Amino acid sequence: MFTALAELSTRQIAETEDATGMDENKTAAKTGGGIAKKARKELEAKTGKKVITSDNYLPSADNTIIRNTKNAGSKKSPDNKP
């Protein structure tokens, strides 16, 4: 939810300011991210609960192990018959 807010804010700021190039878009991204950060902090203050916790934190994809990828996406049955 906050990521979507950051992305939308960044895009609208970049479009409004007609941002071109890395530096101008970086500035828009920092501002958009700041808007989402402020919204998250306000929600946490209002509810008294942290939005990001060890209970709802997902590790990065680099830390996950994918098993049995040989037949991933295959529609065949285990005995290789369609």
C-alpha atoms as an extended CHARMM CRD file, in Angstrom:
* protein
*
        82  EXT
         1         1  MET       CA              0.0000000000        0.0000000000        0.0000000000  PROA      1               0.0000000000
         2         2  PHE       CA              2.7280000000        2.4670000000        0.9300000000  PROA      2               0.0000000000
         3         3  THR       CA              4.8850000000        1.2980000000       -1.9690000000  PROA      3               0.0000000000
         4         4  ALA       CA              2.0390000000        2.0470000000       -4.3530000000  PROA      4               0.0000000000
         5         5  LEU       CA              1.6370000000        5.4850000000       -2.7770000000  PROA      5               0.0000000000
         6         6  ALA       CA              5.3620000000        6.1610000000       -3.2000000000  PROA      6               0.0000000000
         7         7  GLU       CA              5.3070000000        5.0520000000       -6.8390000000  PROA      7               0.0000000000
         8         8  LEU       CA              2.2060000000        7.0590000000       -7.7110000000  PROA      8               0.0000000000
         9         9  SER       CA              3.5120000000       10.1410000000       -5.9000000000  PROA      9               0.0000000000
        10        10  THR       CA              6.8610000000        9.8580000000       -7.6510000000  PROA      10              0.0000000000
        11        11  ARG       CA              5.2630000000        9.5180000000      -11.0750000000  PROA      11              0.0000000000
        12        12  GLN       CA              2.9320000000       12.4640000000      -10.5520000000  PROA      12              0.0000000000
        13        13  ILE       CA              5.7370000000       14.6720000000       -9.2280000000  PROA      13              0.0000000000
        14        14  ALA       CA              7.9910000000       13.7270000000      -12.1410000000  PROA      14              0.0000000000
        15        15  GLU       CA              5.2090000000       14.4640000000      -14.6370000000  PROA      15              0.0000000000
        16        16  THR       CA              4.2510000000       17.7550000000      -12.9700000000  PROA      16              0.0000000000
        17        17  GLU       CA              7.8500000000       18.9530000000      -12.8700000000  PROA      17              0.0000000000
        18        18  ASP       CA              8.5450000000       17.5200000000      -16.3520000000  PROA      18              0.0000000000
        19        19  ALA       CA             11.5220000000       15.6720000000      -14.8860000000  PROA      19              0.0000000000
        20        20  THR       CA             14.1310000000       14.4940000000      -17.3640000000  PROA      20              0.0000000000
        21        21  GLY       CA             17.3460000000       12.6760000000      -16.6580000000  PROA      21              0.0000000000
        22        22  MET       CA             18.6090000000       10.8320000000      -13.6390000000  PROA      22              0.0000000000
        23        23  ASP       CA             19.0460000000       13.7800000000      -11.2640000000  PROA      23              0.0000000000
        24        24  GLU       CA             15.5590000000       15.2330000000      -11.7180000000  PROA      24              0.0000000000
        25        25  ASN       CA             13.8830000000       11.8180000000      -11.4880000000  PROA      25              0.0000000000
        26        26  LYS       CA             15.9700000000       10.9520000000       -8.4240000000  PROA      26              0.0000000000
        27        27  THR       CA             14.6940000000       14.1120000000       -6.7350000000  PROA      27              0.0000000000
        28        28  ALA       CA             11.1010000000       13.1920000000       -7.6400000000  PROA      28              0.0000000000
        29        29  ALA       CA             11.6540000000        9.6680000000       -6.2810000000  PROA      29              0.0000000000
        30        30  LYS       CA             13.0360000000       10.9480000000       -2.9810000000  PROA      30              0.0000000000
        31        31  THR       CA             10.0550000000       13.2770000000       -2.6150000000  PROA      31              0.0000000000
        32        32  GLY       CA              7.5690000000       10.5180000000       -3.4990000000  PROA      32              0.0000000000
        33        33  GLY       CA              9.2110000000        8.1520000000       -1.0340000000  PROA      33              0.0000000000
        34        34  GLY       CA              9.0680000000       10.8520000000        1.6210000000  PROA      34              0.0000000000
        35        35  ILE       CA              5.3280000000       11.2130000000        1.1130000000  PROA      35              0.0000000000
        36        36  ALA       CA              4.8360000000        7.4740000000        1.6900000000  PROA      36              0.0000000000
        37        37  LYS       CA              7.1570000000        7.5420000000        4.7030000000  PROA      37              0.0000000000
        38        38  LYS       CA              5.1760000000       10.3910000000        6.2470000000  PROA      38              0.0000000000
        39        39  ALA       CA              1.9040000000        8.5180000000        5.6700000000  PROA      39              0.0000000000
        40        40  ARG       CA              3.3400000000        5.3600000000        7.2870000000  PROA      40              0.0000000000
        41        41  LYS       CA              4.6170000000        7.3110000000       10.2950000000  PROA      41              0.0000000000
        42        42  GLU       CA              1.2450000000        9.0350000000       10.7250000000  PROA      42              0.0000000000
        43        43  LEU       CA             -0.5790000000        5.6910000000       10.5970000000  PROA      43              0.0000000000
        44        44  GLU       CA              1.7940000000        4.2080000000       13.1660000000  PROA      44              0.0000000000
        45        45  ALA       CA              1.3110000000        7.2120000000       15.4450000000  PROA      45              0.0000000000
        46        46  LYS       CA             -2.4690000000        7.0640000000       15.0990000000  PROA      46              0.0000000000
        47        47  THR       CA             -2.7860000000        3.3080000000       15.6990000000  PROA      47              0.0000000000
        48        48  GLY       CA              0.1210000000        2.8580000000       18.0810000000  PROA      48              0.0000000000
        49        49  LYS       CA              1.2330000000       -0.1410000000       16.0060000000  PROA      49              0.0000000000
        50        50  LYS       CA              4.2260000000       -0.5820000000       13.7360000000  PROA      50              0.0000000000
        51        51  VAL       CA              3.4250000000       -1.2170000000       10.0860000000  PROA      51              0.0000000000
        52        52  ILE       CA              6.6010000000       -3.2200000000        9.4890000000  PROA      52              0.0000000000
        53        53  THR       CA              7.2390000000       -5.9880000000       12.0110000000  PROA      53              0.0000000000
        54        54  SER       CA              9.1140000000       -9.2720000000       12.1670000000  PROA      54              0.0000000000
        55        55  ASP       CA              5.7140000000      -10.9930000000       11.8450000000  PROA      55              0.0000000000
        56        56  ASN       CA              4.8750000000       -9.4570000000        8.4560000000  PROA      56              0.0000000000
        57        57  TYR       CA              8.3720000000       -8.9800000000        7.0460000000  PROA      57              0.0000000000
        58        58  LEU       CA              9.1970000000      -11.0310000000        3.9510000000  PROA      58              0.0000000000
        59        59  PRO       CA             12.8540000000      -11.7850000000        3.2350000000  PROA      59              0.0000000000
        60        60  SER       CA             14.2610000000      -10.7280000000       -0.1160000000  PROA      60              0.0000000000
        61        61  ALA       CA             14.0460000000      -13.2150000000       -2.9730000000  PROA      61              0.0000000000
        62        62  ASP       CA             17.8000000000      -13.7620000000       -2.7270000000  PROA      62              0.0000000000
        63        63  ASN       CA             17.2810000000      -15.4740000000        0.6330000000  PROA      63              0.0000000000
        64        64  THR       CA             14.6070000000      -17.9260000000       -0.4830000000  PROA      64              0.0000000000
        65        65  ILE       CA             15.1850000000      -21.4180000000       -1.7890000000  PROA      65              0.0000000000
        66        66  ILE       CA             13.0940000000      -22.6730000000       -4.6780000000  PROA      66              0.0000000000
        67        67  ARG       CA             12.8360000000      -26.4360000000       -4.7900000000  PROA      67              0.0000000000
        68        68  ASN       CA             11.8360000000      -28.7580000000       -7.6120000000  PROA      68              0.0000000000
        69        69  THR       CA             12.0370000000      -26.1740000000      -10.3830000000  PROA      69              0.0000000000
        70        70  LYS       CA             12.7290000000      -28.8230000000      -13.0500000000  PROA      70              0.0000000000
        71        71  ASN       CA              9.0100000000      -29.2730000000      -13.7580000000  PROA      71              0.0000000000
        72        72  ALA       CA              7.8480000000      -25.8390000000      -12.6570000000  PROA      72              0.0000000000
        73        73  GLY       CA              4.9230000000      -24.6950000000      -14.7350000000  PROA      73              0.0000000000
        74        74  SER       CA              4.5010000000      -28.0980000000      -16.3800000000  PROA      74              0.0000000000
        75        75  LYS       CA              0.9320000000      -29.2170000000      -16.9370000000  PROA      75              0.0000000000
        76        76  LYS       CA              1.8990000000      -32.8590000000      -17.2450000000  PROA      76              0.0000000000
        77        77  SER       CA              1.0560000000      -35.3610000000      -14.5760000000  PROA      77              0.0000000000
        78        78  PRO       CA              3.8520000000      -36.9070000000      -12.4790000000  PROA      78              0.0000000000
        79        79  ASP       CA              4.0850000000      -39.8690000000      -14.9050000000  PROA      79              0.0000000000
        80        80  ASN       CA              4.7490000000      -37.3810000000      -17.7820000000  PROA      80              0.0000000000
        81        81  LYS       CA              1.4060000000      -38.0240000000      -19.5000000000  PROA      81              0.0000000000
        82        82  PRO       CA             -0.5360000000      -34.9210000000      -20.6340000000  PROA      82              0.0000000000
